[in-house]
């Protein structure tokens, strides 16, 4: 249960950080990613993208965490903006 709360709080932090700075570039979120979550370490590089269509733009960032024994979690954050 603690892992889920931690993941949720991190995701909320991404949204608040991006909203406060008006930063909708996922690359600006990468330094905010924790090295581990509840004993699960980062696996590979984060994936992300920025998208824009008409009057709306949004960004997505994903990072996989695992402990190597089958326990894993995917942390993802989404932020959007209406112009």
Secondary structure, DSSP 8 states (H G I E B T S, - for coil): -HHHHHHHHHHHHHHHHHHHHT---GGGTGGGS-SEETTEEEEEEEEEEEEEETTEEEEEEEEEEE-SSS-EEEEEEEEEEE-
